[in-house]
């Protein structure tokens, strides 16, 4: 990914859930908080075992990672982001996931405002 590294420390996830700003919908919930890394963002994805088996969870995780990768060039750097998949993500098409992710990131002021929707 362009300027994003993986967020994989449990204490950072917990900090985002506790102190970060959030936006939630039927398919996704997004938690975000500014980090101290000026030119780098960190992104983590959470898919609960309640959504299905490993194959299903990994498919959802890959789709969310690709949605973020496609939106990444339009995002500001210096953020820690956690994307949480909800049950609606299982039945959603790729365009719907991307549209909802863009809306959440825009609401949290992570996506630049002048970027048109697809």
C-alpha positions in Angstrom: 0.0 0.0 0.0 1.1 3.5 -0.8 1.7 5.2 2.6 -0.1 2.7 5.0 1.4 0.0 7.1 -0.3 -2.7 9.0 -1.8 -2.0 12.4 -1.4 -5.3 14.4 -0.7 -4.4 18.0 -3.6 -5.2 20.3 -3.1 -2.2 22.5 -3.4 0.1 19.5 -6.7 -1.5 18.5 -8.0 -1.1 22.1 -6.9 2.6 22.1 -8.8 3.3 18.9 -11.9 1.6 20.2 -11.7 3.6 23.5 -10.5 7.0 22.3 -10.8 7.2 18.6 -13.6 8.8 16.5 -15.9 6.3 14.8 -18.5 6.0 12.1 -20.7 3.0 11.7 -23.2 1.6 9.1 -24.8 -1.7 8.1 -21.7 -3.2 6.5 -18.7 -1.5 8.3 -17.6 0.4 11.3 -14.5 2.6 11.1 -12.5 3.8 14.0 -9.8 6.4 13.5 -7.4 8.5 15.5 -4.4 10.8 14.5 -1.0 9.2 15.1 2.4 10.7 15.6 3.7 9.4 12.2 3.5 12.4 9.9 3.8 10.6 6.6 2.4 7.2 7.4 -1.0 5.8 8.3 -1.6 2.5 9.9 -4.6 0.3 9.1 -6.1 -2.8 10.7 -9.1 -4.9 9.8 -11.2 -6.8 12.2 -13.6 -9.6 11.1 -15.3 -11.5 14.0 -15.6 -15.2 14.0 -19.4 -14.7 14.3 -19.4 -13.8 10.6 -18.4 -17.2 9.5 -15.5 -19.6 9.0 -11.9 -18.8 8.1 -12.5 -18.8 4.4 -15.4 -16.4 4.7 -13.6 -14.1 7.1 -10.5 -14.0 4.9 -12.6 -13.2 1.8 -14.2 -10.2 3.6 -10.7 -9.1 4.9 -9.2 -9.2 1.3 -12.1 -7.2 -0.1 -11.8 -4.6 2.6 -8.1 -4.3 2.1 -8.6 -3.8 -1.6 -11.3 -1.2 -1.0 -8.9 0.7 1.2 -6.1 0.3 -1.3 -8.2 1.9 -4.0 -9.1 4.8 -1.8 -5.7 5.3 -0.2 -4.4 7.8 -2.8 -7.2 10.1 -1.7 -6.6 9.9 2.0 -4.6 12.1 4.4 -1.6 10.5 6.1 -1.0 10.4 9.8 -4.0 8.3 10.9 -4.5 5.0 12.7 -7.6 3.3 11.2 -9.4 0.1 12.2 -12.1 -1.2 9.9 -14.6 -3.6 11.5 -16.7 -5.8 9.2 -20.3 -6.3 10.1 -22.8 -8.9 8.9 -23.9 -6.7 6.0 -20.4 -7.0 4.5 -21.0 -10.7 3.7 -23.7 -10.1 1.2 -22.5 -6.8 -0.1 -21.0 -6.3 -3.5 -17.5 -4.8 -3.9 -18.9 -1.4 -5.1 -21.2 -1.2 -2.0 -18.3 -1.9 0.4 -16.1 0.7 -1.3 -18.9 3.3 -1.3 -19.6 2.8 2.4 -15.9 2.9 3.3 -15.5 6.1 1.4 -18.5 7.6 3.2 -17.1 6.6 6.6 -13.6 7.9 5.8 -15.1 11.1 4.5 -17.2 11.6 7.6 -14.0 11.1 9.8 -12.1 13.7 7.6 -9.6 11.1 6.4 -10.6 11.3 2.7 -9.9 14.6 1.0 -13.2 16.4 0.5 -12.8 17.3 -3.2 -12.6 13.7 -4.4 -15.6 12.7 -6.5 -17.6 9.5 -5.9 -17.2 6.6 -8.4 
